[in-house]
Amino acid sequence: MEYFRNSLHLKSKSTITRKSFHYNYSETKIVTIDFDIVQVSGKKLVQNITMTSNWRSYIAKHPELALDDHGKFGFYVDGTYIWNGDYQQMIKRIIQIVDETEDGIDKSLLSVPIWTDIHSKRRDDSS
C-alpha cells in the first residue's frame, strides 16, 4: 500500500463513488458512516468521511483516515489521533468496501492521508 499526506498536489482526481454503511452497537444504537472513494493517479483515496449517530452525544463528525508512526489506522480529528476498538472496526469495514469496489483500478493500492511525517509504506497483499 502507498499512503499520501495530501492528495491536493496529485493530478487526475475524479470521484468514483459515495459509499455508506451502518455500524451497530445494538439494535437501536447505530452509527452511519458515509465516505467518498476518489481515484487519484490510478490509486484509491478515501475522503469526505462523515459519521452520524442516533444515540452518541459525541462522535467524530468528519474524521480523516490516518496512520500513526507504527502503521496502525485511526481517525485524525481536530488535531487529535483517535484509535479505539470501535473505530478500528469501522476502519476495517471502510478498507473492505474500498477493496471490493469494482472500478478498474489496482485494488491492492489504497491511498489515505496520514498525519505523521510524509513517507511511503508498501504492503504486499500476495500472502
Phi, psi and omega in degrees: 000148173242147182231144179234139178291318185218123183273355185295334181277351181273148183262176179053057180261128177211142181290132177271302184195159174257130181240158181210146173205165179251138171251116186261123171275327176201187181296330183252345182258108188229140170246129177259129180244122176243144178201159176259143168253117185246139175270124178229114180050043177079008179240161179267137179232127177270123181221168174054048178286131178230130178241136174228145182231142178268004182214336183278132180287326175234132171213146178296106186291315184225068181283160171252137175290130187217164174244143173271185182294342182260006179082017178267137178284149174198186175248141177252117185225123175047047177081005182237136176269122182250126181215108173214177185301317180297313180295325177298320178295320178296317180296318177303318180292320177301312181297320178298316179297316179299316180297328181278347183293122179268112182210010178080005179264152177303109185286353178277354182248131176227122181255131178222153174293148174238154184258355178270190178302151180293124175198166179244144174233154180228133177244133178269113182272004186284350182279000000 
